[in-house]
Each structure stands twice: as C-alpha cells, then as structure tokens.
Amino acid sequence: MTFSQDFLKHASTVLDTIDVAQVELVAEGLASARAKGGRLFVLGVGGSAANASHAVADFRKLCDIEAYTPTDNVAELTARTNDEGWETSLSGWLVGSRVAPPDALLVFSVGGGDADRGISTNLIAAVDLASKRGLPIFAVVGRGGGHVGKVATAAVIIPPLFPHLVTALTEGIAGVVLHLLVSHPLLATHTAKWESAGEDRHS
C-alpha cells in the first residue's frame, strides 16, 4: 500500500468515528445564535487559523452569519502579542470586540490547549473569557478535546487514532466538518457558486 492509499484510508477511518450528534448540536447552536442576532467569533492558531479564516468567509457568504476571526487582522494580533503577550492575544481581542450573548464562539484546534504543558494558552484564556461572559462555545478539535473540549457547549472531537498523522488528519477533517456545517440545512441560506451554476454544457 502506498503512503497516499494509507493516508486516505486513515482519513476515512477517522471520519467514521465522528459523533454526528455533536455536529448536529453545533449546527443547532450556531443557528440559534444567528436567529438571536448574535455574532460568531472563530478562533484557531497555526493551521487552524487558516480553517478559522475559511470559516468566517463561508459563514458570512453562505449562512448570513456575521463572523470574525482575530487572525485575519495581523496588525492588531501582533500588536497585542508584542505589547501584552501571546497568552492574552485572543482574549484581549474578544474584550475589544465586546463579546456578549447572544454572540457565540467557534474554536478549531488540533489539541484544544493544555495549561499544564503551556500549549495553546491563548486559546485557553479566550474560551475561559467567553465562558465567563456566557457565550455558547462550539469546537472542532482533536486529541480528546483538551481544555476547549471540556468547557465547550458542544464539541466535535476528531480522535487521534493515528499518532504520526494527528495534525494533518485533524486539520484536514476539521475542514470537512466546516463544510458540512455551512452546507447544513439549518445554516445554509445561499448555494455555493458551482452548485448553483448547473451542469457544464458543451456544443
């Protein structure tokens, strides 16, 4: 078996373990926040920051959800990191955004943060702030969920079944879950371009 075959087989195996009930809870929670006029704040670092940026674009364009992520504003993010420190770079941005119910938080993360080991401490501070302010917290996260998974209202856990591919599979499958959500009947208000363009016609 080639590496490519092995990778795709592993991805399929992990996808089969996803708790669909949790996906539905996330979709319902996001739909509820939108119905109440809430904004969606999306967090992620590293590759998950790219997923967060993609999520903001799709939730805004396809689901009519007012969505934002701090990592789309590199000037503010680096100013906060430089002046106040990495740990509060995301929570400070949430404070500046005046987050409050009915706003909601969505987190993408490979590990969900681990305070004891000092991993993703900025995510930990951000979700703790959101929790104290009464925001519903939704997550798509690997490695058992970490700190984010423990405090989340609903969390889609991507299990680390293949330790040598934890990051690659978690971030990749998080993208699949994202597209599931923005296509979900509870959330989708617009059809993506290629779905609405119809079949190709050749003379």
C-alpha positions as CSV (number, residue, x, y, z in Angstrom):
1,M,0.0,0.0,0.0
2,T,1.3,3.4,-0.9
3,F,1.5,6.3,1.5
4,S,-1.3,8.0,-0.4
5,Q,-3.6,5.0,0.0
6,D,-2.6,4.6,3.6
7,F,-3.3,8.3,4.4
8,L,-6.8,8.3,2.7
9,K,-7.7,5.0,4.4
10,H,-6.7,6.6,7.8
11,A,-8.8,9.7,7.0
12,S,-11.8,7.5,6.2
13,T,-11.4,5.6,9.4
14,V,-11.3,8.8,11.5
15,L,-14.3,10.2,9.7
16,D,-16.3,7.1,10.5
17,T,-15.8,7.8,14.3
18,I,-17.1,11.4,14.2
19,D,-20.0,11.8,16.7
20,V,-22.8,13.1,14.3
21,A,-24.9,14.1,17.3
22,Q,-22.3,16.6,18.3
23,V,-22.2,18.0,14.8
24,E,-25.9,18.5,14.9
25,L,-25.7,20.3,18.2
26,V,-23.1,22.7,16.8
27,A,-25.3,23.4,13.8
28,E,-28.3,24.0,16.1
29,G,-26.3,26.2,18.4
30,L,-25.0,28.3,15.6
31,A,-28.4,28.6,14.0
32,S,-29.8,29.7,17.4
33,A,-27.1,32.4,17.8
34,R,-27.9,33.7,14.3
35,A,-31.6,33.8,15.0
36,K,-31.0,35.9,18.1
37,G,-28.8,38.4,16.2
38,G,-25.6,37.2,17.6
39,R,-22.2,37.4,16.0
40,L,-19.8,34.4,15.6
41,F,-16.2,34.7,16.7
42,V,-13.9,32.0,15.3
43,L,-10.6,31.1,16.8
44,G,-7.7,29.0,15.7
45,V,-3.9,29.1,15.7
46,G,-1.4,27.7,13.2
47,G,-3.2,25.7,10.5
48,S,-6.4,26.1,12.5
49,A,-6.1,29.8,11.9
50,A,-6.5,29.1,8.2
51,N,-9.6,27.0,9.0
52,A,-10.9,29.9,11.1
53,S,-10.4,32.3,8.2
54,H,-12.1,30.0,5.8
55,A,-14.9,29.5,8.2
56,V,-15.5,33.3,8.5
57,A,-15.7,33.6,4.8
58,D,-18.2,30.7,4.4
59,F,-20.4,31.5,7.4
60,R,-20.7,35.1,6.2
61,K,-21.3,34.3,2.5
62,L,-23.3,31.1,2.7
63,C,-25.0,31.3,6.0
64,D,-25.6,35.0,6.6
65,I,-23.8,34.9,9.9
66,E,-21.9,37.9,11.0
67,A,-18.5,36.3,11.7
68,Y,-15.0,37.4,12.6
69,T,-11.6,36.0,13.5
70,P,-8.7,37.8,15.1
71,T,-6.1,36.1,12.9
72,D,-7.5,38.0,9.8
73,N,-6.1,41.2,11.3
74,V,-2.3,40.6,11.6
75,A,-1.7,44.2,12.7
76,E,-3.9,44.0,15.8
77,L,-2.9,40.4,16.6
78,T,0.9,41.2,16.5
79,A,0.4,44.5,18.4
80,R,-1.5,42.7,21.2
81,T,1.2,39.9,21.2
82,N,4.0,42.4,21.3
83,D,2.5,44.8,23.9
84,E,0.6,42.4,26.1
85,G,1.8,38.9,25.4
86,W,0.8,35.9,23.4
87,E,-1.4,34.4,26.2
88,T,-3.9,37.2,26.1
89,S,-3.7,38.0,22.4
90,L,-7.0,36.3,21.6
91,S,-8.9,37.1,24.8
92,G,-7.9,40.7,24.6
93,W,-9.3,40.8,21.0
94,L,-12.6,39.3,22.3
95,V,-12.7,42.0,25.0
96,G,-12.1,44.7,22.4
97,S,-15.0,43.1,20.3
98,R,-17.3,43.5,23.3
99,V,-18.4,39.9,23.1
100,A,-21.6,39.1,25.0
101,P,-24.7,36.9,24.5
102,P,-26.2,36.2,22.0
103,D,-22.7,36.1,20.4
104,A,-21.1,32.6,20.0
105,L,-17.6,31.3,19.9
106,L,-16.3,28.6,17.5
107,V,-12.8,27.1,18.0
108,F,-10.7,25.0,15.7
109,S,-7.8,23.3,17.3
110,V,-5.6,20.2,17.0
111,G,-5.3,19.7,20.7
112,G,-7.6,22.1,22.5
113,G,-5.0,23.6,24.7
114,D,-3.2,22.2,27.7
115,A,-2.4,24.6,30.6
116,D,-0.1,22.2,32.4
117,R,2.2,21.9,29.4
118,G,1.8,25.5,28.3
119,I,0.2,24.6,24.9
120,S,-2.2,27.0,23.2
121,T,-2.6,29.1,26.3
122,N,-4.1,31.9,24.3
123,L,-6.9,29.6,23.2
124,I,-7.5,28.6,26.9
125,A,-7.6,32.3,28.0
126,A,-10.1,33.1,25.2
127,V,-12.5,30.3,25.9
128,D,-12.4,30.9,29.6
129,L,-13.3,34.6,29.0
130,A,-16.1,33.6,26.6
131,S,-17.4,31.1,29.2
132,K,-17.4,33.7,31.9
133,R,-19.3,36.1,29.7
134,G,-22.0,33.4,29.0
135,L,-21.3,32.7,25.3
136,P,-22.1,29.3,23.9
137,I,-18.8,27.7,22.9
138,F,-18.5,25.3,20.0
139,A,-15.5,23.4,18.9
140,V,-14.0,21.2,16.2
141,V,-10.9,19.8,18.0
142,G,-8.6,16.8,18.1
143,R,-6.7,14.8,20.8
144,G,-9.7,14.3,23.1
145,G,-10.7,18.0,23.0
146,G,-8.2,19.3,25.6
147,H,-9.3,22.3,27.6
148,V,-11.5,23.6,24.9
149,G,-13.4,20.4,24.7
150,K,-14.0,20.4,28.4
151,V,-15.7,23.8,28.5
152,A,-17.4,23.7,25.1
153,T,-21.2,23.7,24.8
154,A,-20.8,21.2,22.0
155,A,-17.6,19.8,20.6
156,V,-16.9,17.6,17.5
157,I,-13.9,15.5,18.6
158,I,-11.5,14.2,16.0
159,P,-9.8,11.3,17.7
160,P,-6.0,10.8,17.4
161,L,-6.3,7.2,16.0
162,F,-3.0,7.6,14.0
163,P,-0.4,9.4,16.2
164,H,2.0,10.0,13.3
165,L,-0.7,12.0,11.4
166,V,-2.6,13.7,14.2
167,T,-2.1,17.3,13.0
168,A,-2.6,16.5,9.3
169,L,-5.8,14.4,9.8
170,T,-7.3,16.7,12.5
171,E,-6.9,19.9,10.4
172,G,-8.0,18.2,7.2
173,I,-11.1,16.6,8.7
174,A,-11.9,19.9,10.5
175,G,-12.2,21.3,7.0
176,V,-14.7,18.6,6.1
177,V,-16.7,19.3,9.3
178,L,-16.6,23.0,8.4
179,H,-18.1,22.4,5.0
180,L,-20.7,20.1,6.5
181,L,-21.8,22.9,8.8
182,V,-22.0,25.6,6.1
183,S,-24.0,23.2,3.9
184,H,-26.3,22.1,6.7
185,P,-30.0,22.9,6.1
186,L,-30.2,24.6,9.5
187,L,-27.4,27.1,8.5
188,A,-27.1,27.4,4.7
189,T,-29.1,30.3,3.3
190,H,-27.2,30.5,-0.1
191,T,-25.9,28.0,-2.5
192,A,-22.3,28.0,-3.4
193,K,-21.4,29.1,-6.9
194,W,-20.6,25.8,-8.5
195,E,-23.7,24.1,-7.1
196,S,-25.8,26.9,-8.5
197,A,-24.1,27.1,-11.9
198,G,-25.6,23.8,-13.1
199,E,-24.1,21.2,-15.4
200,D,-21.3,22.1,-17.9
201,R,-22.7,22.2,-21.4
202,H,-20.5,21.6,-24.4
203,S,-21.6,22.1,-28.1
